[in-house]
Amino acid sequence: MHVVLAISGGADSMALAYAVSRAVGSNKCYALTVDHGFRPESSREAKDVSRLMRHLGITHEIRRLDWDSTGSSKDRITSLPPVQCLEEIARERRYAEIADVCHKHGIGAVLTGHHAGDQAETFLLRLLRQSGVYGMAGMALQTPLTAAAPMEWPNTTTPAVIVRPLLQFKKDALYDICKTQGIRWHEDASNKDARFRRNQLRQVITAKSRDPKSPFNVDSLLHMCDIMQGHREYINQEVGRHLASSAKFDTSSGTVELVATDDGKRGLPLWAANAAVRERVLAEVVSWVNCKGHPSELAHLQQFSKALDGYYRQPSVAGAVSAAGVTVIPPSSRHGWLFCRQAPRPGEIEPHEGLALGSSVVWDKRLIISASWPGNQSA
């Protein structure tokens, strides 16, 4: 197997399955459907996708998410997260399943059906979240899978990558592929649920796309993404240079230290001198420490940036600042800017029970805990 295909059963992912299987060969594809179990018909639809994948000659696997917090039933949903965080938690769990499949089968690439409409929605979502220039560049054509599912799997030396080959294709074109090739697809009714912000934005974009002059049609939003991507490419180069010279990542403690001065000079260090570069350096460090798997909100990064400016104006009154699951400790004679995990709130980290001897588990999305016989303990 060469690639994992993330297949939901919608027209976008079905068109992806058809195109990729014809391009590289169906025997080199492994399709995965994650059944979130949000709708009564989702199990039936997932089984239908299996039949469609078999028709294309693609090996297919279904994984159903278990939302039963008591563990009494694997097939019954008894405890869903609150609606305001349901999409985010479901996404994290979906990508965790994808990462597990990649690890078990030794596959290094995951292809998704994200298309131009998804990119336009992402732009607006991040604009509303005040994500900044970098976030509004939208989804990249290729990203490490660890950026979506912040986990390190035992014995995995090279993380898989997520590839989004359909970002320049509009949804209508993907419908056309399915229709001309006689491929069935399923329309997910939850995509019209107005309780979710992305669905609200999708309805706006769909309506405005009929007006070529509207700033909210797909073409206009994609044009803005392209502009932001140019800025992101430059910022990435600068951030990489500064992280290499100014940051110390400690994997044993899960902390990051950024230099407070450059060669003893007073004032802002070089990594913090440019506002755009500083924002991204902070974002990279915060994401590495908190392992949340999504970009930090601009408001949280601004809290850290404000603390940084305050320290260099009046070091004597500077104190620790916490946001986004991270605590930043001001420099001292022993260290520079120290970023560490904020103490979790009660119930924030799910417990793990029944770790068998000789096995390992990823806990808190960042720690690998192994169980071994007495006398050979490790954690």
N, C-alpha and C positions, 0 to 999 in steps of 0.2 A: 504494500500500500504506500502511495506517495502523498496523498492529501486527504484531510478530513473535510467533508462538506457539512456545514451546519444547515440542516434542512428543517424549516418550520412547517412546510406544506403550503405556504403562500405562493403566489405566482412568481415572486422574485426568486425565492430559493429553488423552486422547481425549474425555472429557466436556467438558473445556475447549474443545477445538477445535469440538465440536458447538455448545456454548452461544454462544461468541463469534461464530462464523460466522453463526449465526442472528440474533444481536443486531445486528451491525454490517454483515453482508454478507460472503460468502466472498471476494469480489473485493478486499476491504480487508485480508485476512489473508495473511501469508506464514509458512508453517510451516517450522521447522528441526528436524531430528533429528541429534544428534551421536552417532555410533556410536563408543563407546569401544573396541570391539574386544576386550573382555575375555572374551567367550564365543564359541564357534564359530558359534552360531546368530544372533548379533547382526546380521550383515550381511543375512541373510534377513529378519529381523524388520523392519529399517529399510526394506527394499524393500516389505514388506507395508504398512507405515505410509504409504508413498508412494501405494500403490493406494487406501488408505482416505481419504487426504487428497483425492485426485482425485475420489473418490465424493462428498465434501463440497464439491467445487468450489474447493479451496484449493491455491494454488501451494505446492510442497513441495521442500525441498532436503535432501540428506543430506551430512554431512561426517564422514568417518572419521578418527579420531585416529591418527597415525603414531607408534608407540612404538619404532620401529627406530632405535636410536641411531647406527647406521652409515650409515643412509640408503640401504642396498642394496635395500630392497624397501618399497614403500608399503603393501603388503597383508599383511605378515607381522609379527607381534609377536615381537621378539627380546629386548627389554629393558624390563620393567615396573618402576616404582618399588617400593620395599619396601612391604609390605602396610600398615604403620603410617601411611604418608603417602600411600597410593594414592588414597584418596577425596579428600583435599585437593587433590592435584596434578591429578587428573581434573576436579575442579570448576573449578579455575582455568583449565584448558585449554578446558573446555566454554564457560565464560563469555567467554573470549577469542574463540572462534568466533562466539558470539552477537553480541558487540560488533562484530566485523568485518562481519557481515551487516547490522547496523544502519547502520554507516558506509557500506557500499557502496550500500545502497538508500535511504539518507536516512530511515530509520524511527526514530521517537523513543520507542517504547514496546515493551516485551517483556512478554508475559503468561506466567506459569508456572502449573503445576498444583499448587503446594503447598497442602495441605489441613490440616484440624484435627489429624490424626494426626501430620503432619510438624511442626506447631507444638509439639505435646506432646513429641515426641522432641527437638526443638531446646531446649526448656526444660530437660529433664533433662541433655542433653549439656553445656549451658553451666553448669548447676549442678555437674556433676562436674568441669568445667574451672575451677571457681571464678571464673566470669566476673563476678560481682557483680550488683547489682540491674539495671543497664542491660542486660547481656547476657541476663539471664533474662526480660526483656520479650519475647524471642523475635523472630521475623521481623516486620518492619513491612509494612503493606499496600503501601507504595510506597517504593522506595529508588533512588538513582542507580545506574546500571549500573556506573559506575566504582568503586563500593564493592565490587562482586563481582569485577570484572575491572579491577584498578588500572592502566589504560592511558589515555593520551591519544592519540587518533587524529588524524593530520594533517588539517587543514581542517575539523575538527569543532568547531563553536562551542557547541552545546548538547548535553550528554551525554544519552543515552537513559535512561529509567527502567525499573525492573523493577516490575511490578504483579502482586500475588498475590490475585486476586479470590476464590479458593476457600478462604481460611483459616478460614472459619466452617463449611465443609462437611465432614462426616465421610466417610470412605472408602466406607462402605456406600451413602450417597446418590449418590455418583459411579458406583458399580457399577450402581445402579438406573437412572440416566440412560442408560448404555450398553446395558443390557438392554432397556429399553423402546423405545429408538430403533434397536435392531438393530445396534449398533456393536461391532465386534470390538476386543479389546485383547490385549496380551501380558503375561504375568506374568514378570518378570525373576527368574530363579532365584538370581541373586547377592544379591537382597534377603533371602534366608534364610541367607546365609553368616555364621555366628556369629563369624567372625574380626573383623568390623567392629562397632564399638561401637554405632553407630546401629541396626543390625539386632538386637543384643542388647536394646536398650531397647525396640524395637518389639515384640518378643515379650513383654516384661514388661507393656507398656501394653495390648497385646491381651488378655492373660490377666486383668489387673486391671480392665479395662473392663467385665467381666461383673458386678463388684461395685460398685454405685452409691456405697457408703460408702468405697471405697478411695481414698486420697490419690493413687494412681497411675493412676486411670482418666482418660480423655481430658478429661472435663468438669472434673474437679478441677484438672488441670494447666493447662487453658485459663483457668480462673478466676484462677489465680496469675499467668498471663501478663497478664491484663487489669489486675490490681492493679499489676504492675510497669510496665506501659505508662503508667499515670497518673504514676508517679514519673519515668519516662523523659521524658515530655513537659515536666515542670517543669525537670528537669535540662538538657534540650536548650536551653531558653530561657536559662538561666543560663550555660551553656557558650558559646553563641553570643555573648552579651554580653561575656564575658571574653576570648574569642579576638579579638573585634573591637578591644578596647581594650588588650590585653596581649601579643599575639603578632604577630611579623613573619615571614611566609612568604616565603622567598627561592627562587623557582623556578629561578634560574640555578645555584645551588649545591645545591639540594635540602635546605636546612637550615631550621630554625625557631628563633627566639629568643623566649623568654618573659621578661617583665620580672622582675627580682629583688626590686625594692622598688616601693612606690607613693609617688611624689613624695618619694623620699629617706627615707621613714619606715623605721625598723628593724622587723625581724620579717617574718613571712610576708606575701607580697603577697595581694591580695584573691582572685585566682584560685585560691589554694592554701589559703584559710582554711577552707572547708567540705570535708570529706573526700570526699563523694559527687561534688561538682563538680570537685574536684581530680583525682579518679580519671578522670573523663570528659575533662577537658582534656588530661591526659597521654595518654589513649587516642587522642584525635583527632590529637594531634601525632605520636605514635609511628606511627600508621597512615599518616599523610601522608608521613612520612620513609621508612618501610620498604617501603611499597607492597605489603604481603602480601595485602591483600584480605580479611582476616578480623579479627575483634576480637582485640586483644592479651589474653593470659592475665592474670588478676588478679595472679598471682605476679610477673610481670614489672613490672606497674605498681606493685606494692608495693615492688619494689626501687628504682625511681625515687623513689617517695614517701619511702622511708626515707632515701635520700641527701639529699633536700630537707630533711627534718627535721634530719638530722645537720649539714648546712651551717649552718643558722640557730642551732644550739646551739654549734657550734665550727667556724667557717669555715676556720681555719688547717689543719685536717687533712682537709678535703674533697677528694675526687679524682673523676676521671671514672668513670662507671658504664656498663656495656654490658649490654643484654638485648634480646631480640626484634629483633635486627638493627639496633639503634640505640645510639649512644653519646651520653651526656649529659655535657656539660662544665660544671662549676660556674661561677658568675658571676665576672667580673673587672672591672677598671676600664674595659675596652673593650666588654664585652658582658654580657648577662644570662645566663639559663640557655640554653645552646646545644645543640640536638638535631641530630645529623648521622648519616649512614649509617655503621654499623659496618663495618669492613673485612671483605669477604666471605671465607668459607672456600674453599679450593681446590675447584673443581668446582661451587660453589653457583650461579654464573651461567653459563647455557648460552651457548656461543659462537655467533655468527651469521656465516655465510659466504656469499659471493656477492652482496653488495649492489650492485645495478646503478646506474650513473650516472644521476642524476636521480630516484632513488627514495629512500624513507625507511623506517626500521624502528624499532619500539619495542624498546629493549634494557634489560635489567634491570628491566622493568616500569615504568620511570620516565623514561627518556631517549629522545628522538627523535633518531636519527642519520640525517643526510642525506648523500648522496654527490653531488658536483657536479664539473664540469670544473675542471682546474687554473686558478688565478686567481680562482675563485669558490667557495672552500672553505667548508664549514659543517659543524657538528657540534653 
